[in-house]
Amino acid sequence: MAVISYIPLSELESTRRLDAEFYRPVYVMQEQKLNAVQVQYLSRLADVGDGNHMTIAEHFVSTPGIRYLRGQDVSSDMVLDERTKVFIPEDIYYAIPRSHVHKNDILITIVGANTGFVALAFDVPDKLSASCKLGIIRSRNIVSEYIYAFLTSKYGQGQIMRAKRGGGQTGLILPDLRHLRIARLSIENSVARIVNEGHQLLHESKTKYSRAEQLLLSELGLADWQPSHTLTFTGSYRAAVHARR
């Protein structure tokens, strides 16, 4: 594989990018392969926007309300991370309609170190919202699962990494996101079925794991156990001197 690229001035892409990163040989090779098949811009296949731009952290509630997705909530496994959920009140949810996420929407982190992580809103509640750190892709005339699969493939990720901009904090701007090219293939519906089956199996595995965990804790008599230790301890100065700690 070539280690450098030669690009004529007349062939610079529409935004006239001149940085060497944009023309890495692997990206140029992927572009050439996409040129050999039928492709369409993402903006022709889906509505592409982002989430809420309002200051929202002050509205987070400790008791469950409407889940609010942040950039960190899309994991490197290309699924929604369920470990650190945050919630907003229902009235705030209705006040930020642009942030609403629906079943089968595709979410992509567009700001920060996680830029390019993609998730499919597969098993989600009826009400869900997202921050401006997430792009929201809502398909119009193509199955969402295929777009999701393509964006997680090396040809999707290559385009995303190539389109990233910025210095200290990199990210994708919406025009670049809309400009991503999606290969149109005869296997789209087959790919969509496999994606659906995979997400369904993942959902079932989490449910079974939770049941197994609860069964084990119950058999051990630990189902209702709570740790009794505190976060602080009291000791004498003499003991500290003696222990030299």
PyMOL commands that set and color helices and strands:
alter all, ss='L'
color gray80, all
select helices_A, chain A and resi 9-11+20-23+25-35+42-45+57-59+71-73+90-95+97-99+144-152+154-163+174-178+188-219+237-243
alter helices_A, ss='H'
color red, helices_A
select strands_A, chain A and resi 39-41+46-50+66-69+87-88+106-109+118-120+128-130+134-139+181-183
alter strands_A, ss='S'
color yellow, strands_A
deselect
rebuild
show_as cartoon
